[in-house]
Amino acid sequence: MIDILEPSSCNIEQSSCCSNDTEEDWANCVAGTMRESELIELIQSTGFKDVLCTGHTHYTTAKNTKGATFKATKIASSVLRKAH
């Protein structure tokens, strides 16, 4: 299970860890939360394609977070080598 920030928790200019001093934002940072779009980009950058958030769960670490599950296909190493 992955814990992600809800889209409305921070504005687009802020990083995953909001910069205000609330305890919840501190907890979000410590828990390693990321926005859904940021996590999809990270998964893609590690050699996966067709990355999809398949759903959200009841899991949460703070008021601004929610759990999510993802599905992705690993790109074959031979294909990745050709790209470099």
C-alpha positions as CSV (number, residue, x, y, z in Angstrom):
1,M,0.0,0.0,0.0
2,I,1.2,3.5,-0.8
3,D,0.2,6.6,1.0
4,I,-0.4,9.6,-1.3
5,L,-1.4,13.2,-0.8
6,E,-4.9,14.1,-1.8
7,P,-4.8,16.6,-4.6
8,S,-6.4,19.4,-2.6
9,S,-3.9,19.2,0.3
10,C,-1.3,21.5,-1.3
11,N,-1.2,23.8,-4.1
12,I,0.6,22.9,-7.3
13,E,3.6,25.1,-6.6
14,Q,4.4,23.3,-3.3
15,S,6.4,20.1,-3.1
16,S,5.0,16.8,-1.8
17,C,5.7,18.0,1.7
18,C,3.8,21.3,2.2
19,S,5.9,24.1,3.6
20,N,3.5,25.3,6.3
21,D,4.2,24.3,9.9
22,T,1.2,22.1,10.7
23,E,1.8,18.8,12.4
24,E,-0.1,16.9,9.7
25,D,2.3,18.2,7.0
26,W,5.3,17.2,9.1
27,A,3.7,13.7,9.4
28,N,3.2,13.6,5.6
29,C,6.9,14.3,5.0
30,V,8.1,11.8,7.5
31,A,5.8,9.1,6.1
32,G,7.2,9.7,2.6
33,T,4.0,10.7,1.0
34,M,3.9,11.8,-2.6
35,R,1.2,13.1,-5.0
36,E,-0.2,10.5,-7.3
37,S,1.3,12.1,-10.4
38,E,4.7,12.4,-8.8
39,L,4.7,8.7,-7.8
40,I,3.6,7.7,-11.3
41,E,6.6,9.7,-12.7
42,L,9.0,8.1,-10.2
43,I,7.7,4.6,-11.1
44,Q,8.1,5.3,-14.8
45,S,11.6,6.7,-14.3
46,T,12.7,3.3,-12.8
47,G,11.9,1.3,-15.9
48,F,8.1,0.7,-15.8
49,K,5.4,1.6,-18.4
50,D,1.7,1.7,-18.4
51,V,1.7,2.9,-14.8
52,L,-1.9,3.2,-13.4
53,C,-3.4,4.1,-10.1
54,T,-5.9,1.3,-9.7
55,G,-7.7,2.6,-6.7
56,H,-7.7,4.4,-3.4
57,T,-8.1,2.8,0.0
58,H,-9.1,3.8,3.5
59,Y,-5.5,3.8,4.6
60,T,-4.2,7.1,5.8
61,T,-1.4,8.6,7.9
62,A,-2.9,12.1,8.2
63,K,-5.9,14.1,7.3
64,N,-4.4,15.1,3.9
65,T,-3.3,11.6,2.8
66,K,-5.0,8.5,1.4
67,G,-3.7,5.1,0.4
68,A,-3.5,3.9,-3.2
69,T,-2.6,0.9,-5.2
70,F,-0.7,1.0,-8.5
71,K,-0.2,-1.4,-11.5
72,A,2.7,-1.2,-13.9
73,T,4.6,-3.2,-16.5
74,K,8.4,-3.6,-16.2
75,I,10.2,-2.6,-19.4
76,A,12.6,-5.4,-20.6
77,S,16.2,-4.5,-19.8
78,S,17.2,-5.1,-23.4
79,V,14.7,-2.4,-24.5
80,L,16.0,0.0,-21.8
81,R,19.7,-0.6,-22.9
82,K,18.8,0.4,-26.5
83,A,17.4,3.7,-25.2
84,H,20.7,4.7,-23.7
